[in-house]
Amino acid sequence: MTKEEAISFLKENKGSRVSHRFFSKGEWIGYDETGLICESGYLLESEFFAIRTNKSWNDGWFVVKE
C-alpha cells in the first residue's frame, strides 16, 4: 500500500499495525490511545511520516497480521 493509504488505515483502524519493506522483521508502527507507537511501545514523533520524503517511502507498506 502507499504511504497515504497506510496513514489512513492506521487512523481508521486503531490498534492495527503496519510495516514497510525497509523495516526489519518484527518492526511495525501503529496508533493507540497515546498516538503513533512502534513495536517497542515507544511514542513516535508526529513527524514520523513527514520526514520520510524519499519516493521509496511512497509505497511498500503492508498490514501486519497478528
MDTraj code that builds the backbone (N, CA, C; nanometers):
import mdtraj as md
import numpy as np

residues = "MET THR LYS GLU GLU ALA ILE SER PHE LEU LYS GLU ASN LYS GLY SER ARG VAL SER HIS ARG PHE PHE SER LYS GLY GLU TRP ILE GLY TYR ASP GLU THR GLY LEU ILE CYS GLU SER GLY TYR LEU LEU GLU SER GLU PHE PHE ALA ILE ARG THR ASN LYS SER TRP ASN ASP GLY TRP PHE VAL VAL LYS GLU".split()
xyz = np.array([
    [0.0841, -0.1176, 0.0000],
    [0.0000, 0.0000, 0.0000],
    [0.0887, 0.1240, 0.0000],
    [0.0307, 0.2362, -0.0332],
    [0.1067, 0.3607, -0.0351],
    [0.1176, 0.4179, 0.1062],
    [0.2029, 0.5180, 0.1198],
    [0.2180, 0.5848, 0.2493],
    [0.0862, 0.6473, 0.2930],
    [0.0161, 0.7127, 0.2011],
    [-0.1109, 0.7754, 0.2337],
    [-0.2148, 0.6718, 0.2762],
    [-0.2164, 0.5582, 0.2076],
    [-0.3087, 0.4509, 0.2443],
    [-0.2750, 0.3952, 0.3827],
    [-0.1469, 0.3819, 0.4120],
    [-0.1046, 0.3317, 0.5436],
    [-0.1470, 0.4277, 0.6546],
    [-0.1292, 0.5570, 0.6327],
    [-0.1691, 0.6572, 0.7320],
    [-0.3197, 0.6502, 0.7546],
    [-0.3963, 0.6479, 0.6472],
    [-0.5420, 0.6399, 0.6586],
    [-0.5849, 0.5115, 0.7282],
    [-0.5231, 0.3996, 0.6916],
    [-0.5566, 0.2712, 0.7525],
    [-0.5349, 0.2759, 0.9031],
    [-0.4204, 0.3286, 0.9452],
    [-0.3902, 0.3343, 1.0885],
    [-0.4886, 0.4236, 1.1632],
    [-0.5235, 0.5365, 1.1038],
    [-0.6163, 0.6287, 1.1698],
    [-0.7563, 0.5699, 1.1798],
    [-0.7965, 0.4921, 1.0805],
    [-0.9307, 0.4343, 1.0785],
    [-0.9393, 0.3037, 1.1563],
    [-0.8270, 0.2411, 1.1851],
    [-0.8243, 0.1094, 1.2487],
    [-0.7312, 0.1115, 1.3693],
    [-0.7725, 0.1850, 1.4721],
    [-0.6900, 0.1966, 1.5929],
    [-0.6548, 0.0576, 1.6450],
    [-0.5311, 0.0427, 1.6856],
    [-0.4842, -0.0854, 1.7362],
    [-0.4232, -0.1743, 1.6298],
    [-0.4388, -0.1374, 1.5027],
    [-0.3775, -0.2161, 1.3967],
    [-0.2326, -0.1704, 1.3759],
    [-0.1598, -0.2463, 1.2958],
    [-0.0177, -0.2167, 1.2742],
    [0.0160, -0.2255, 1.1262],
    [0.1124, -0.1446, 1.0854],
    [0.1677, -0.1538, 0.9504],
    [0.3189, -0.1596, 0.9589],
    [0.3763, -0.2124, 0.8532],
    [0.5212, -0.2195, 0.8425],
    [0.5595, -0.1741, 0.7020],
    [0.6875, -0.1645, 0.6777],
    [0.7378, -0.1217, 0.5478],
    [0.8475, -0.2171, 0.5033],
    [0.8678, -0.2264, 0.3755],
    [0.9685, -0.3195, 0.3231],
    [1.1089, -0.2866, 0.3722],
    [1.1338, -0.1642, 0.4161],
    [1.2645, -0.1281, 0.4711],
    [1.2802, -0.1647, 0.6182],
    [1.1691, -0.1923, 0.6870],
    [1.1747, -0.2280, 0.8294],
    [1.2311, -0.3691, 0.8444],
    [1.2933, -0.3940, 0.9561],
    [1.3406, -0.5289, 0.9877],
    [1.2222, -0.6155, 1.0285],
    [1.2425, -0.7449, 1.0262],
    [1.1377, -0.8378, 1.0681],
    [1.0962, -0.8049, 1.2114],
    [0.9671, -0.7960, 1.2337],
    [0.9156, -0.7649, 1.3665],
    [0.8982, -0.6174, 1.3954],
    [0.9455, -0.5303, 1.3075],
    [0.9276, -0.3859, 1.3274],
    [0.7954, -0.3417, 1.2666],
    [0.7238, -0.2566, 1.3361],
    [0.5964, -0.2052, 1.2894],
    [0.5658, -0.0734, 1.3583],
    [0.4638, -0.0050, 1.3086],
    [0.4108, 0.1146, 1.3733],
    [0.2597, 0.1013, 1.3792],
    [0.2000, 0.1705, 1.4735],
    [0.0551, 0.1690, 1.4882],
    [0.0108, 0.2851, 1.5742],
    [-0.1196, 0.3042, 1.5831],
    [-0.1760, 0.4071, 1.6692],
    [-0.2413, 0.3407, 1.7891],
    [-0.2233, 0.3987, 1.9060],
    [-0.3012, 0.3586, 2.0233],
    [-0.3551, 0.4857, 2.0873],
    [-0.4046, 0.4775, 2.2077],
    [-0.4653, 0.5941, 2.2726],
    [-0.3663, 0.7089, 2.2965],
    [-0.2365, 0.6803, 2.2947],
    [-0.1369, 0.7844, 2.3176],
    [-0.0860, 0.8475, 2.1892],
    [-0.1036, 0.7805, 2.0769],
    [-0.0550, 0.8310, 1.9492],
    [0.0155, 0.7236, 1.8690],
    [0.1058, 0.7650, 1.7838],
    [0.1800, 0.6743, 1.6968],
    [0.2885, 0.6041, 1.7781],
    [0.2886, 0.4713, 1.7759],
    [0.3848, 0.3934, 1.8540],
    [0.4575, 0.2934, 1.7643],
    [0.5692, 0.2418, 1.8172],
    [0.6435, 0.1368, 1.7475],
    [0.6298, 0.0059, 1.8239],
    [0.6917, -0.0982, 1.7709],
    [0.6818, -0.2321, 1.8298],
    [0.7362, -0.2398, 1.9718],
    [0.8222, -0.1479, 2.0098],
    [0.8774, -0.1450, 2.1454],
    [0.7900, -0.0676, 2.2435],
    [0.6817, -0.0092, 2.1916],
    [0.5906, 0.0659, 2.2761],
    [0.6267, 0.2117, 2.2915],
    [0.7298, 0.2569, 2.2199],
    [0.7700, 0.3970, 2.2292],
    [0.6774, 0.4862, 2.1482],
    [0.6477, 0.6016, 2.2021],
    [0.5694, 0.7014, 2.1317],
    [0.6587, 0.7673, 2.0279],
    [0.6135, 0.7692, 1.9035],
    [0.6923, 0.8266, 1.7939],
    [0.6533, 0.9725, 1.7716],
    [0.7468, 1.0482, 1.7222],
    [0.7223, 1.1888, 1.6913],
    [0.6170, 1.1998, 1.5822],
    [0.5403, 1.3058, 1.5855],
    [0.4357, 1.3269, 1.4858],
    [0.4929, 1.3434, 1.3452],
    [0.6206, 1.3731, 1.3352],
    [0.6868, 1.3910, 1.2057],
    [0.7291, 1.2590, 1.1418],
    [0.6966, 1.1461, 1.2035],
    [0.7419, 1.0166, 1.1543],
    [0.7213, 1.0023, 1.0037],
    [0.6009, 1.0278, 0.9569],
    [0.5726, 1.0141, 0.8142],
    [0.6237, 1.1342, 0.7352],
    [0.6158, 1.2518, 0.7933],
    [0.6528, 1.3745, 0.7219],
    [0.8005, 1.3767, 0.6808],
    [0.8875, 1.3174, 0.7616],
    [1.0302, 1.3222, 0.7278],
    [1.0702, 1.2138, 0.6283],
    [0.9813, 1.1216, 0.6000],
    [1.0099, 1.0166, 0.5018],
    [0.9604, 1.0637, 0.3661],
    [1.0416, 1.1515, 0.3041],
    [1.0006, 1.2169, 0.1799],
    [1.0576, 1.1511, 0.0552],
    [1.1574, 1.0673, 0.0693],
    [1.2139, 0.9992, -0.0466],
    [1.1052, 0.9143, -0.1115],
    [1.1019, 0.9126, -0.2436],
    [0.9945, 0.8414, -0.3140],
    [0.9893, 0.6927, -0.2796],
    [1.0984, 0.6369, -0.2301],
    [1.0980, 0.4955, -0.1935],
    [1.0084, 0.4665, -0.0730],
    [0.9708, 0.5700, 0.0031],
    [0.8790, 0.5533, 0.1159],
    [0.7332, 0.5661, 0.0728],
    [0.7085, 0.6023, -0.0538],
    [0.5718, 0.6242, -0.1003],
    [0.4916, 0.4963, -0.1186],
    [0.5602, 0.3823, -0.1282],
    [0.4897, 0.2545, -0.1359],
    [0.5700, 0.1496, -0.0598],
    [0.5198, 0.0285, -0.0576],
    [0.5888, -0.0775, 0.0146],
    [0.5387, -0.0983, 0.1579],
    [0.4268, -0.0347, 0.1929],
    [0.3662, -0.0505, 0.3248],
    [0.2711, -0.1684, 0.3211],
    [0.2583, -0.2389, 0.4336],
    [0.1655, -0.3512, 0.4407],
    [0.1142, -0.3676, 0.5827],
    [-0.0031, -0.4266, 0.5942],
    [-0.0669, -0.4509, 0.7228],
    [0.0022, -0.5693, 0.7904],
    [0.0323, -0.5547, 0.9172],
    [0.0925, -0.6638, 0.9956],
    [-0.0203, -0.7482, 1.0519],
    [-0.0212, -0.8740, 1.0148],
    [-0.1205, -0.9677, 1.0669],
    [-0.0693, -1.0249, 1.1974],
    [-0.1574, -1.0402, 1.2925],
    [-0.1156, -1.0928, 1.4233],
    [-0.1037, -1.2420, 1.4223],
])
top = md.Topology()
chain = top.add_chain()
for i, resn in enumerate(residues, 1):
    res = top.add_residue(resn, chain, resSeq=i)
    for name in ("N", "CA", "C"):
        top.add_atom(name, md.element.get_by_symbol(name[0]), res)
traj = md.Trajectory(xyz[None], top)
